[in-house]
Structures are given as C-alpha cells and as structure tokens.
Amino acid sequence: FISGDREERAAKRQACFGSFRSRGGDETPSILETHSVLEVTRRDYKERVRKFEEFVNEVRLPFGSVAAIDAALVEYMDMMFLEGFTIEEANKTIAAWVWHHPDHSKKAGHKLLRTYKALQGWMKLAPPTTRPPM
C-alpha cells in the first residue's frame, strides 16, 4: 500500500527516471550515485579522468593495480605542478578519479596513499592563495 504523498513522489520520480530495474549486481552507477554530483561536475570529472588516462598512455605507465594507479597519479601531479597548475586542479583530478572509482577513496581505506602524500607536498611547496579582502 502506497500513501498519497508517497504515490505522488513515486509517479514524479518514475516519470524522470523510469521504474526500478535491477542492474543484476553489476558495477554501473545507480541513479542516486550518478546524481551525487551535478551534471556539469560529472562532465568535468569525465574530462579530467580522460586527460589522466591519456597521460598514462602517453608516458606508458603501468596501470593494472591500485598501487600502479597511485604511482601514476603521483607522476601526473608532478607534471601538473611543474606545468603551473594549481592545487585546486590537482584536487579536482583526484576527486574525479575517486568519483569514478569509489573503491580508491579515503573512505575505502586510503588506497591512494602516495597521491595524498604528494598533495601534502604540493601544499607545502605552493600553498593555496587566498583572495585579498575587498
């Protein structure tokens, strides 16, 4: 039995997203996971991951394990640092990777230890700047 409010919410949600269909346990992101960030952010994240993977291919880095991905991210951050990117760009790149690969997140056990250590080094070498007061 669905109450009136719940029935109304269900009708609106199903009009946008369709009825529930099981993904059969595959790892494709769910409706809720997909919408955990805005569409503009999803597009930005996709582009950042694409650029990182392109770098990995160009430099021919190993990429088959979490440790190899961690090392590749460290290399990528070194390149970004030396090419004048900001730490905010590095943070967004890491956020993009982790959003696409949640098993690599801090919550999943800090699997990108070298990456986070490299970020700390970046902050010491080039601390983020604050805007002057208006």
C-alpha positions as CSV (number, residue, x, y, z in Angstrom):
1,F,0.0,0.0,0.0
2,I,1.4,3.4,-1.0
3,S,0.1,6.5,0.7
4,G,-1.0,9.6,-1.3
5,D,2.2,11.6,-0.8
6,R,4.4,8.6,-1.5
7,E,2.4,7.7,-4.6
8,E,2.8,11.2,-5.9
9,R,6.6,11.2,-5.3
10,A,6.9,7.8,-6.9
11,A,5.0,9.0,-10.0
12,K,7.2,12.1,-10.4
13,R,10.4,10.1,-9.9
14,Q,9.4,7.4,-12.3
15,A,8.4,10.0,-14.9
16,C,12.0,11.3,-14.7
17,F,14.0,8.0,-14.2
18,G,11.7,5.2,-15.1
19,S,10.6,2.2,-13.0
20,F,13.1,0.3,-10.8
21,R,15.2,-2.1,-12.8
22,S,17.8,-4.2,-11.1
23,R,21.3,-3.9,-12.6
24,G,21.9,-7.5,-11.5
25,G,24.8,-6.6,-9.2
26,D,27.0,-5.1,-11.9
27,E,29.1,-2.0,-11.1
28,T,27.4,0.6,-13.2
29,P,26.5,3.6,-11.1
30,S,23.0,3.8,-9.8
31,I,20.6,6.7,-10.3
32,L,21.4,8.0,-6.9
33,E,25.2,7.6,-7.3
34,T,25.1,9.3,-10.7
35,H,23.3,12.3,-9.2
36,S,25.6,12.6,-6.2
37,V,27.2,15.4,-8.2
38,L,25.8,17.9,-10.7
39,E,25.8,17.2,-14.4
40,V,28.4,19.9,-15.0
41,T,30.6,18.2,-12.4
42,R,30.1,14.8,-14.0
43,R,31.2,16.2,-17.4
44,D,34.2,17.9,-15.7
45,Y,35.2,14.7,-13.9
46,K,34.9,12.6,-17.1
47,E,37.2,15.0,-18.9
48,R,39.8,15.0,-16.0
49,V,39.8,11.2,-15.9
50,R,40.2,11.1,-19.7
51,K,43.2,13.5,-19.6
52,F,44.8,11.5,-16.8
53,E,44.3,8.2,-18.7
54,E,45.7,9.9,-21.8
55,F,48.8,10.9,-19.8
56,V,49.2,7.4,-18.5
57,N,49.1,6.0,-22.1
58,E,51.5,8.7,-23.5
59,V,54.1,8.1,-20.7
60,R,53.4,4.4,-20.8
61,L,53.0,3.9,-17.1
62,P,51.7,0.6,-15.7
63,F,48.1,0.8,-14.7
64,G,47.0,-2.6,-13.6
65,S,46.7,-2.3,-9.8
66,V,45.8,0.3,-7.2
67,A,49.5,0.7,-6.4
68,A,50.2,1.4,-10.1
69,I,47.3,3.9,-10.3
70,D,48.6,5.6,-7.2
71,A,52.1,5.9,-8.7
72,A,50.6,7.2,-12.0
73,L,48.6,9.8,-10.1
74,V,51.7,10.9,-8.3
75,E,53.5,11.3,-11.7
76,Y,50.6,13.2,-13.1
77,M,50.5,15.5,-10.2
78,D,54.3,16.1,-10.5
79,M,53.7,17.1,-14.2
80,M,50.8,19.3,-13.2
81,F,52.8,21.0,-10.5
82,L,55.8,21.7,-12.8
83,E,53.5,22.9,-15.6
84,G,51.9,25.6,-13.3
85,F,48.6,24.0,-12.5
86,T,47.0,25.0,-9.1
87,I,46.5,22.6,-6.2
88,E,42.8,23.0,-6.8
89,E,43.2,21.4,-10.2
90,A,45.0,18.5,-8.7
91,N,42.3,18.1,-6.0
92,K,39.6,18.1,-8.7
93,T,41.6,15.5,-10.7
94,I,41.8,13.2,-7.6
95,A,38.1,13.8,-6.8
96,A,37.3,12.9,-10.4
97,W,39.2,9.7,-10.2
98,V,37.7,8.7,-6.9
99,W,34.2,9.5,-8.0
100,H,34.7,7.2,-11.0
101,H,36.5,4.6,-8.8
102,P,35.0,4.8,-5.3
103,D,37.0,1.8,-4.1
104,H,40.0,4.1,-4.3
105,S,38.6,6.7,-1.9
106,K,39.9,7.6,1.6
107,K,36.7,6.0,3.0
108,A,37.6,2.8,1.3
109,G,40.9,2.6,3.2
110,H,43.2,5.3,1.9
111,K,44.3,3.3,-1.0
112,L,46.0,6.3,-2.8
113,L,48.5,6.9,0.0
114,R,51.2,8.3,-2.2
115,T,48.8,10.6,-4.0
116,Y,47.6,12.2,-0.8
117,K,51.2,12.5,0.4
118,A,52.1,14.3,-2.9
119,L,49.2,16.7,-2.3
120,Q,50.6,17.5,1.1
121,G,54.0,18.2,-0.6
122,W,52.3,20.4,-3.1
123,M,50.6,22.4,-0.3
124,K,54.0,23.0,1.3
125,L,55.8,24.0,-1.9
126,A,52.9,26.1,-3.2
127,P,50.3,26.9,-0.6
128,P,46.9,27.8,-1.9
129,T,46.5,31.6,-2.2
130,T,43.6,33.5,-0.7
131,R,42.0,36.4,-2.3
132,P,42.8,39.8,-0.9
133,P,39.9,41.4,1.0
134,M,37.6,43.6,-1.0
